[in-house]
Amino acid sequence: MRCKNLVDAGRRQFLRGGALAAAGAAAATVTAAPAQAAPTNAQVDYPSNRLANIADLAVNEPLDIEYPDADSPGVLLKLGTAVEGGVGPDGDIVAFSVLCPHLGFSMSYNDGDRTLNCPGHFSRFDVEAGGQQVWGHATSNVPQFVLRVDDKGDIYAEGATDLIFGRPSNVL
Amino acid sequence: MAYKRQIDRLPIPPKDAKVHNVTCHYCIVGCGYKAYTWDRNKQGTPTDNAFGVDLSEQQGALGKWVAPAMYNVVKQDGRDVHLALVPDEDCVVNSGLVSIRGGRMAENRPSRVTGTQQQRLTDPMIWRNGTWQPTSWDDALDLVARVTARIVTQGSEDDLVVSMFDHGGSAGGYENTWGTGKLYFQSMKVKNCRIHNRPAYNSEVHSTRDMGIGELNYSYSDYEVTDTIVMVGGNSLETQTNLFLNHMRKGLENGARMVIVDPRRTVTVNAAEEIAGKGNVLHLAIEPGSDMALFNAILTQIVDKGWTDGDFIDASTYRDGEAVAMDSAHPAGLGSLEYAMKTCRTSAAEAAKICGVSEADIVKAAEWIAKPHEDGSRRKCVTCYEKGVIWGNDNYRTIGAIVNVSLATGNIGREGGGCCRLGGHQEGYYRPSDAHVGRPATYVDQLLISGGGKVHHIWACDHYKTTLNAAEFKREHRRRSNMVKDAMDAAATGTRGQQVEAIVAAVNAGGLFVVDVDIIHSQIGQNAHVILPAVEANEMNLTSMNGERRLRLSEKYMDPPGTARPDCLIAAGIARNMERVLREMGHHAYADQFKGYDWKTEEDAFMDGYHQGNPDVTYERLRAMGNNGVQEPVIGYENGKLIGVERLYADGKFDRHGRDDKKALFCAAGWRGWQAPGKAQEQASHKFWINNVRANIFWQNQFLDQDNDFIQDRFPYPFIEMNPDDMAELGLNPGDLIEIHNENGATQGMAYPTDTARRGQVAMVFGSPAGSQGNVVNPGVNELVLPDYKHTWGNIRKLADATPQARAVSFKSKEYTS
């Protein structure tokens, strides 16, 4: 099941930060690429959002996140073994969008076989294999969030590997 | 590494983008899409765009979204344009749903800008100086015509062997089946021909037609209002995805039960259980090939309990015993219900023994299908079947046994009923009569293996991946075509006339001259001497009908790659060249038979063919009918709309067999164990049953998907689903490369551990370019040359440890879990 035990202060901090970040992102867009004369960057600029601290994570206990803004839910996971795209001292921390890249239904996490499952049309994705679609209707694998861990163990999301469902740009 | 698209932003179609109607050209369901195209230097904005949706906001589930696979840059009227190809919410077939196949139509378009599908053929090629050299259409067609004309006049048209698609969608459709049909069945009378997926020119469902019942008789909406869905040898969630998700699902949500007959637990079984609850889904995991015994037992239950529809039987079925005797063209007798019952009668106990399922489950299936409701009203039941029985044991009688049950319960021609094949491609068949082909038709692949035929024209068929006894076929086809290549190389410095003489001498000595018309350089195309590049739907206008006979025009929105042409115009080009060459040779009367091909466009071919038989139907009228089209047959045109028929046989009159009395016939489906030669012996002497299965991710033999990174990343080798205990016994790890081998040949694939796979039964994906299952399938066919691809047994050995590519993929269960 999708984990609802959104824990600690870090999480609450993030939620507040997320809400602010949404507003801030719009503002940032204005400030980052304000002058009409200035060239627009070729690539999407992603916010760097703190998701949690390593200490908040327990193996195979999913943490709900939002990235790059509050309208884009995701999941943060510590898997216990190093995996593709994993960060942290054990190379086992990953994060994914939970909007199914088929038609945008919200997916749940099966901690038994470590897959994201879509109740909409039965697609499923393997969080231990880079979000590869195990079986389903999506035409891409589930977007994986690019993570960074700082010296304090804070985990930041700073990008996404694929287009998030329901938006023409990952940063709206 | 899972394939990452690394796309985080896409252009937005502007309000003035052009919009074309598109019917997905892959499976028979034919989902509706809209193609938006617009100039390269223009774009919409989040708040001002072609969709009329505020894209600055996150869209909710089912909201408008252009996935990266739905986007490309293509040529339109010679200019590069953006393409966004998105599902159509207003199409009643899919209601905005998208499959993993249709959702990738855009990225599977050839684009020199984005580099997609650069495998597409762009120019004709001739085997010249030891390899294939690009050339002009005039040059290539001249060689085809000169060799073909020489061979059919020196011997007969029987020396010309033709493999040609008969389907809609893809590169088929009414235009192209007419073009090829007119050439081979009207200008010529070619009888040594075969269809894209089987070794003869025959119906896959002869028996239902002989019983008077066309195989596509319902409307998809029937699934939504029925009491029971019976699926036999089908796996619709994978292979007719949005039929399941948009129609069967609604039926299950409305309270329908589902009976699924399949030796393997499929994702369809799992999804049906998720939707309807396990108590409302009966999966009969029968012994392979025993479907007929099961349906005979179900029929017996229904007859003995008085659940038949007596009024319907009296009014609409033949009542006087035997109507058609069993003979070489009819593998079973046909007649009244009582006549059929003499042969079909099977107790639940007998069937349980043959099928390996419990008597109680057989009785339950009969109850779900036919036991009246408590208020005495009849139960509605829709039955669907596909390759599990079509490519299964005793095709004719097995399908007959299934149709018997629908007929006995009055479930054809009524709302919530129907007894239909599910289908593979869309349909799009319009050709002159094929009566001269005969029945049984020639077993063409065996003819070629045994040295028959001198010229082989191939239209979008790849026997290498889609025939049985494929290992032997490939050896012989390659050997015979190499004789011609060698002769052409030896005469390389000669004139066209000397080249033709060399080719004719080589084929008279046992060689085979091969012309391959295709969109890519296929595996069988490696044996070709002339290669002619064709186009797909939307690079031409194309009409087809889907599994509920819904006819649509899928519009051209882009240019073909290079000089590629629609098949109908290639056929016309061959015909015009045949006429010219035959006249040069002095065969004037014969040359006259090749007149009537002055088509400039595919629409000309449509008007020459389909329109002649269906005068109400034109491109303009179809365009106006949009993605909902019209359900065939078209019976009129009123108030600016084509008038169709929602479901066939609503009047209780059955005519598919051509009988004047319009009475349906029952099939005397007598069980006889394994029907095709060699099957019983093969089963007895090998350890594993090699089931032949499909996956939603691949379209057919992967002809486009073999060049699609997202797809090949998931399954770099054909998967072979296998019980983990069987794997342990053979010392196999997930992803290990394994070989299946028997007396027919060998093939390879990747072991995919599957808990639900039974011991001793593996399921290998069909048609893979990286491992053809046909290599290990014996030549056994039924009396009407229908192949039994599904029943193959072999032994398995390890070839190699999983490659790095294979190690990176997921080997988890394909079944959704909530």
Boltz contact constraints between the chains, C-beta under 6 A:
constraints:
  - contact:
      token1: [A, 44]
      token2: [B, 8]
      max_distance: 6.0
  - contact:
      token1: [A, 44]
      token2: [B, 9]
      max_distance: 6.0
  - contact:
      token1: [A, 71]
      token2: [B, 58]
      max_distance: 6.0
  - contact:
      token1: [A, 84]
      token2: [B, 1]
      max_distance: 6.0
  - contact:
      token1: [A, 103]
      token2: [B, 61]
      max_distance: 6.0
  - contact:
      token1: [A, 103]
      token2: [B, 62]
      max_distance: 6.0
  - contact:
      token1: [A, 104]
      token2: [B, 61]
      max_distance: 6.0
  - contact:
      token1: [A, 105]
      token2: [B, 61]
      max_distance: 6.0
  - contact:
      token1: [A, 110]
      token2: [B, 817]
      max_distance: 6.0
  - contact:
      token1: [A, 113]
      token2: [B, 812]
      max_distance: 6.0
  - contact:
      token1: [A, 117]
      token2: [B, 816]
      max_distance: 6.0
  - contact:
      token1: [A, 117]
      token2: [B, 817]
      max_distance: 6.0
  - contact:
      token1: [A, 121]
      token2: [B, 245]
      max_distance: 6.0
  - contact:
      token1: [A, 122]
      token2: [B, 271]
      max_distance: 6.0
  - contact:
      token1: [A, 122]
      token2: [B, 816]
      max_distance: 6.0
  - contact:
      token1: [A, 124]
      token2: [B, 816]
      max_distance: 6.0
  - contact:
      token1: [A, 126]
      token2: [B, 810]
      max_distance: 6.0
  - contact:
      token1: [A, 126]
      token2: [B, 812]
      max_distance: 6.0
  - contact:
      token1: [A, 129]
      token2: [B, 2]
      max_distance: 6.0
  - contact:
      token1: [A, 129]
      token2: [B, 810]
      max_distance: 6.0
  - contact:
      token1: [A, 130]
      token2: [B, 1]
      max_distance: 6.0
  - contact:
      token1: [A, 130]
      token2: [B, 2]
      max_distance: 6.0
  - contact:
      token1: [A, 131]
      token2: [B, 2]
      max_distance: 6.0
  - contact:
      token1: [A, 132]
      token2: [B, 2]
      max_distance: 6.0
  - contact:
      token1: [A, 132]
      token2: [B, 810]
      max_distance: 6.0
  - contact:
      token1: [A, 134]
      token2: [B, 810]
      max_distance: 6.0
  - contact:
      token1: [A, 134]
      token2: [B, 812]
      max_distance: 6.0
  - contact:
      token1: [A, 135]
      token2: [B, 814]
      max_distance: 6.0
  - contact:
      token1: [A, 137]
      token2: [B, 99]
      max_distance: 6.0
  - contact:
      token1: [A, 137]
      token2: [B, 100]
      max_distance: 6.0
  - contact:
      token1: [A, 139]
      token2: [B, 67]
      max_distance: 6.0
  - contact:
      token1: [A, 139]
      token2: [B, 69]
      max_distance: 6.0
  - contact:
      token1: [A, 139]
      token2: [B, 100]
      max_distance: 6.0
  - contact:
      token1: [A, 139]
      token2: [B, 103]
      max_distance: 6.0
  - contact:
      token1: [A, 139]
      token2: [B, 104]
      max_distance: 6.0
  - contact:
      token1: [A, 140]
      token2: [B, 5]
      max_distance: 6.0
  - contact:
      token1: [A, 141]
      token2: [B, 2]
      max_distance: 6.0
  - contact:
      token1: [A, 161]
      token2: [B, 4]
      max_distance: 6.0
  - contact:
      token1: [A, 162]
      token2: [B, 5]
      max_distance: 6.0
  - contact:
      token1: [A, 163]
      token2: [B, 7]
      max_distance: 6.0
  - contact:
      token1: [A, 163]
      token2: [B, 8]
      max_distance: 6.0
  - contact:
      token1: [A, 163]
      token2: [B, 68]
      max_distance: 6.0
  - contact:
      token1: [A, 165]
      token2: [B, 65]
      max_distance: 6.0
  - contact:
      token1: [A, 166]
      token2: [B, 58]
      max_distance: 6.0
  - contact:
      token1: [A, 166]
      token2: [B, 59]
      max_distance: 6.0
  - contact:
      token1: [A, 166]
      token2: [B, 63]
      max_distance: 6.0
  - contact:
      token1: [A, 166]
      token2: [B, 65]
      max_distance: 6.0
  - contact:
      token1: [A, 167]
      token2: [B, 58]
      max_distance: 6.0
  - contact:
      token1: [A, 168]
      token2: [B, 10]
      max_distance: 6.0
  - contact:
      token1: [A, 168]
      token2: [B, 12]
      max_distance: 6.0
  - contact:
      token1: [A, 168]
      token2: [B, 55]
      max_distance: 6.0
  - contact:
      token1: [A, 169]
      token2: [B, 9]
      max_distance: 6.0
  - contact:
      token1: [A, 170]
      token2: [B, 8]
      max_distance: 6.0
  - contact:
      token1: [A, 172]
      token2: [B, 56]
      max_distance: 6.0
